[in-house]
Structure formats: structure tokens, C-alpha cells
Amino acid sequence: MPRPAPLFETTLARTPEDRRAALALRYRVFVAEMGAGGDEVDHAAGLEQDDFDAYASHLLLRDRARPEGDQVVGVYRLMDDAAARAAGQFYSEAEYDLSPLRARGRRLLEMGRSCVHPDYRDGQALFHLWQGLAAHVRDSRADILFGVASFHGTDPQALAQPLSLLHHRHLAPAALRVRSRVFQPMDRLAEDRIDRLAALRQMPPLIKAYLRLGGGVGDGAYVDHAFNTTDVCLVVDTAQLSARGRTLYAGAGA
């Protein structure tokens, strides 16, 4: 029997049940599917969590056509400057030196722990999740969006094509270029040796979405062995959004 057409809705988590649904989806994707771990993961309850979750906002994408209690199909964890002060730092600061961003004196919004249910990866759900994000960015008046995004696996050389493409063609402006604290070079291939199509095939949809918005990456990758990923830090200056990004914002409402 075919699945009913989705009825998408984005909201911020407001209740403990909302937050638990976000952590459960993260467990399904990051732990069960991708092999992530960590001391704070609750395997018995099926929750992927850490100390930052108590301070963050959690953006939820629901499919109202699904049964009650199983409607959360996409999540984003969001931390603004106030949340970072309360938590002691942004999550990304364990991996990247964020001093170039802090030095700008502009409103920061960290976006992380983004994932979509495996049944909803045709692009439509991510588009709706990003529209909800755009509305939140507009309402919070954030100036600079940033966060780590991940490639599956911990061997940067196996990711030479996409990492080299990011380094040669998509570095963030120097004033916003954060640097990996445990530096893994991304320029593993000379620019003329990059196979762009092969690089894009290896690149996760979320990273490609940031690039289409006009975002760039920081200097160097970071290997997260606990999470079984190789991370890059993406930075988007909302004042320099691409035409596609401005269209997304317009779709989020006035």
C-alpha cells in the first residue's frame, strides 16, 4: 500500500516529548545507520544526545500524515549566542577555532545535528526543513550561520575528491575562515586533478545545500572518531545569500 502524500510542518520542540522525538531520530540516523557512538548515547532508550541539547533549540520537521507519535522525520539543533554562553561554548568549538566569527561582533547561529528519516531523502523533506530554518533565522535576526557537516567515515584520503573541491573552490572568505583544531588538510589533490562529478557524488546533500546558499568552508577538516565522520565547518553570511537562498527566505514568509 503506497504511503500517503506527506503533510509537512516545521515547529520548534516545545515539550519533553518533542525533544525526545528529535533525539530518537538522531539515534536512528547517526547511531544505528552511521555507526556513531559516545559516552552520552543512551542505547537502551534509543537516544543520541549530549550536554548541548539542554541549551539548544530543536527544529522539528513533522509529517502529519504519519501516525501520532511517529511524525518527526527531520531535525536541526540550533544554538545562538545566548545558548552558547549558557553551555560554555558552541558545539563546533571543540573542533574549530571560531575566533574569526566571534571577532565580527555579529549575531551567530550554529546549526548542527541535522538529519532526515531514511524514507524522506528525495529532497522534498530537506527543502521544507530549510524553509523552517529560514523562518527561524529571519525571526532571530541571525547574521552568520555556521556548523559542522559530516562525511561518513574517518579516512580523509578516501574523501580526497570532495575535500579538494571544497578547498579549491568553496573556501569561506578570509574574514570568516575558521580553522580546524586537529588539522586535516583538504587540498589532497591539485585543482586540475579534481573530478567534479565524482566529488559531488561523494558529497552529502546537506553540504551541497549550504554551497547552493552561497556558503563556504573553513580551513581544514576534522576527523571525529567517536562519531565515525570526517567533518568540515560550513559558514554562511546571511547578507551574502545566493539568489537561491533569497528565494528560500521569501518562501518562509514575510
C-alpha positions as CSV (number, residue, x, y, z in Angstrom):
1,M,0.0,0.0,0.0
2,P,1.6,3.3,-1.0
3,R,2.4,5.8,1.7
4,P,0.1,8.8,1.9
5,A,1.3,12.1,0.5
6,P,3.3,13.9,3.2
7,L,1.8,16.8,5.2
8,F,4.9,18.6,6.3
9,E,5.1,21.1,9.2
10,T,8.1,22.6,10.9
11,T,8.0,23.8,14.6
12,L,10.4,24.2,17.4
13,A,10.3,21.5,20.1
14,R,8.2,22.7,23.0
15,T,7.7,19.7,25.2
16,P,9.9,16.9,26.6
17,E,8.2,14.5,24.2
18,D,9.1,16.8,21.2
19,R,12.8,16.8,22.3
20,R,12.8,13.0,22.9
21,A,11.4,12.5,19.3
22,A,14.3,14.6,18.0
23,L,16.9,12.6,19.9
24,A,15.3,9.3,18.8
25,L,15.5,10.3,15.1
26,R,19.1,11.3,15.6
27,Y,19.8,7.8,17.2
28,R,18.2,6.1,14.2
29,V,20.3,8.0,11.7
30,F,23.6,8.7,13.4
31,V,24.0,5.7,15.6
32,A,22.0,2.8,14.0
33,E,22.7,3.9,10.4
34,M,26.1,5.6,10.5
35,G,27.7,3.9,13.5
36,A,28.2,6.9,15.7
37,G,28.9,6.5,19.4
38,G,29.9,8.4,22.5
39,D,29.6,8.2,26.3
40,E,26.3,10.1,26.4
41,V,24.4,8.0,23.8
42,D,21.5,6.1,25.5
43,H,21.4,2.8,23.6
44,A,18.7,1.4,25.9
45,A,16.3,4.2,25.2
46,G,17.5,4.7,21.6
47,L,18.5,8.4,22.1
48,E,21.5,10.2,20.6
49,Q,22.2,13.1,23.0
50,D,24.9,15.2,24.5
51,D,25.3,18.1,27.1
52,F,24.4,20.8,24.5
53,D,20.9,19.5,23.9
54,A,19.6,21.1,27.1
55,Y,20.6,24.6,25.9
56,A,19.7,24.3,22.3
57,S,16.5,24.8,20.3
58,H,15.4,21.8,18.3
59,L,13.7,22.4,15.0
60,L,11.4,19.6,14.0
61,L,10.0,18.6,10.7
62,R,6.8,16.6,11.1
63,D,4.8,14.6,8.5
64,R,1.3,14.9,9.8
65,A,0.2,12.1,7.5
66,R,2.1,9.6,9.7
67,P,0.7,8.0,12.9
68,E,0.7,10.1,16.0
69,G,3.9,9.7,18.0
70,D,5.9,8.8,14.9
71,Q,5.6,12.1,12.9
72,V,9.1,13.6,13.4
73,V,11.0,13.0,10.1
74,G,13.7,15.7,10.2
75,V,15.6,17.7,12.9
76,Y,18.0,20.5,13.3
77,R,19.7,21.6,16.5
78,L,20.2,25.4,16.8
79,M,22.3,27.4,19.2
80,D,22.5,31.1,19.3
81,D,25.0,33.3,21.3
82,A,22.9,33.1,24.5
83,A,22.7,29.4,24.3
84,A,26.4,29.1,23.7
85,R,27.1,31.3,26.7
86,A,24.9,29.2,28.9
87,A,26.5,25.9,27.6
88,G,30.0,27.4,27.9
89,Q,30.7,27.3,24.2
90,F,29.3,26.3,20.8
91,Y,29.5,22.6,19.9
92,S,31.7,23.4,17.0
93,E,34.3,25.0,19.2
94,A,35.6,21.5,20.2
95,E,36.6,21.0,16.5
96,Y,37.2,24.5,15.1
97,D,38.6,27.8,16.3
98,L,35.6,30.1,15.9
99,S,37.5,33.3,16.8
100,P,37.1,34.8,13.3
101,L,33.4,34.6,13.7
102,R,33.3,35.9,17.2
103,A,35.5,38.8,16.2
104,R,32.9,40.1,13.7
105,G,30.6,41.2,16.6
106,R,27.5,39.9,14.6
107,R,24.7,37.5,15.7
108,L,25.8,33.9,15.3
109,L,23.6,30.8,14.9
110,E,25.1,27.4,15.0
111,M,23.2,24.7,13.1
112,G,24.0,21.1,13.8
113,R,22.8,17.5,14.3
114,S,20.7,17.8,11.1
115,C,19.2,14.6,9.8
116,V,16.3,13.3,7.8
117,H,14.4,10.0,8.2
118,P,15.6,7.5,5.5
119,D,12.2,7.3,3.9
120,Y,12.3,11.1,3.2
121,R,15.6,11.7,1.4
122,D,14.2,12.7,-2.0
123,G,15.0,16.4,-1.3
124,Q,11.4,17.5,-0.5
125,A,11.8,17.0,3.2
126,L,15.1,18.8,3.3
127,F,13.6,21.7,1.4
128,H,10.7,22.0,4.0
129,L,13.2,21.7,6.9
130,W,15.3,24.5,5.4
131,Q,12.2,26.7,5.0
132,G,11.6,26.3,8.7
133,L,15.2,27.1,9.3
134,A,14.9,30.2,7.2
135,A,11.9,31.4,9.2
136,H,13.8,30.9,12.4
137,V,16.9,32.7,11.1
138,R,14.7,35.6,10.0
139,D,12.9,35.8,13.3
140,S,16.1,35.6,15.3
141,R,17.9,38.1,13.0
142,A,21.0,35.9,12.8
143,D,23.8,37.3,10.7
144,I,26.2,34.4,10.4
145,L,25.1,30.7,10.2
146,F,27.7,28.0,10.8
147,G,28.1,24.4,11.8
148,V,30.0,21.2,11.2
149,A,28.7,18.9,8.5
150,S,29.9,15.4,8.1
151,F,31.2,12.9,5.6
152,H,30.7,9.3,6.7
153,G,34.0,7.6,7.6
154,T,37.3,8.7,9.2
155,D,39.8,8.3,6.3
156,P,40.2,11.8,4.7
157,Q,42.2,10.3,1.8
158,A,39.2,8.3,0.8
159,L,37.4,11.7,0.5
160,A,40.2,13.4,-1.5
161,Q,37.9,14.4,-4.4
162,P,35.2,16.2,-2.4
163,L,37.6,17.7,0.2
164,S,39.8,19.0,-2.6
165,L,36.8,20.5,-4.4
166,L,35.7,22.3,-1.2
167,H,39.3,23.6,-0.6
168,H,40.0,24.9,-4.1
169,R,36.5,26.3,-4.9
170,H,34.5,26.8,-1.8
171,L,36.7,28.3,1.0
172,A,34.9,30.8,3.2
173,P,36.0,34.4,2.9
174,A,39.3,35.0,4.9
175,A,37.4,37.1,7.5
176,L,35.1,34.2,8.3
177,R,37.5,31.3,7.7
178,V,37.6,29.2,10.9
179,R,40.4,26.6,11.2
180,S,40.3,23.0,12.4
181,R,41.9,22.4,15.8
182,V,43.2,19.0,14.8
183,F,44.1,20.0,11.2
184,Q,43.5,17.6,8.4
185,P,44.4,19.2,5.0
186,M,41.7,19.3,2.4
187,D,43.9,20.1,-0.6
188,R,44.7,16.5,-1.2
189,L,44.6,16.9,-5.0
190,A,45.7,19.6,-7.3
191,E,42.8,21.6,-8.7
192,D,43.3,20.2,-12.2
193,R,43.1,16.6,-10.9
194,I,39.6,17.1,-9.4
195,D,36.8,15.1,-11.0
196,R,34.0,17.4,-10.2
197,L,31.2,14.9,-10.8
198,A,32.9,12.2,-8.7
199,A,33.4,14.8,-5.9
200,L,29.8,15.8,-6.0
201,R,28.7,12.1,-5.9
202,Q,30.6,11.7,-2.6
203,M,29.3,15.0,-1.1
204,P,26.3,14.7,1.3
205,P,23.2,16.6,0.2
206,L,23.4,18.9,3.3
207,I,26.8,20.2,2.3
208,K,25.7,20.8,-1.3
209,A,22.7,22.7,0.0
210,Y,24.9,25.0,2.0
211,L,27.0,25.6,-1.0
212,R,24.0,26.5,-3.1
213,L,23.1,29.1,-0.5
214,G,26.4,30.7,-1.0
215,G,28.2,29.2,1.9
216,G,31.9,28.3,2.2
217,V,34.0,26.0,4.3
218,G,36.7,26.6,7.0
219,D,40.3,25.7,6.7
220,G,41.0,22.0,7.2
221,A,38.8,19.0,8.0
222,Y,38.4,17.4,11.4
223,V,38.2,13.6,12.0
224,D,35.6,12.7,14.6
225,H,36.4,9.1,15.5
226,A,33.6,8.9,18.1
227,F,31.0,9.9,15.5
228,N,32.7,7.9,12.7
229,T,32.8,11.0,10.5
230,T,35.1,13.5,8.8
231,D,33.8,17.0,9.4
232,V,34.0,20.3,7.6
233,C,32.8,23.6,9.1
234,L,30.4,25.5,6.8
235,V,29.8,29.2,7.2
236,V,27.0,31.3,5.6
237,D,26.9,35.1,5.8
238,T,23.1,35.9,5.5
239,A,24.0,39.3,4.0
240,Q,25.6,37.4,1.1
241,L,23.0,34.8,0.4
242,S,22.8,33.5,-3.1
243,A,19.7,34.1,-5.3
244,R,18.6,30.6,-4.3
245,G,18.9,31.4,-0.7
246,R,16.9,34.6,-1.0
247,T,14.1,32.6,-2.7
248,L,14.1,30.2,0.2
249,Y,13.8,33.1,2.6
250,A,10.9,34.5,0.6
251,G,9.2,31.2,0.8
252,A,9.5,31.2,4.5
253,G,7.0,34.1,4.7
254,A,7.3,37.8,5.4
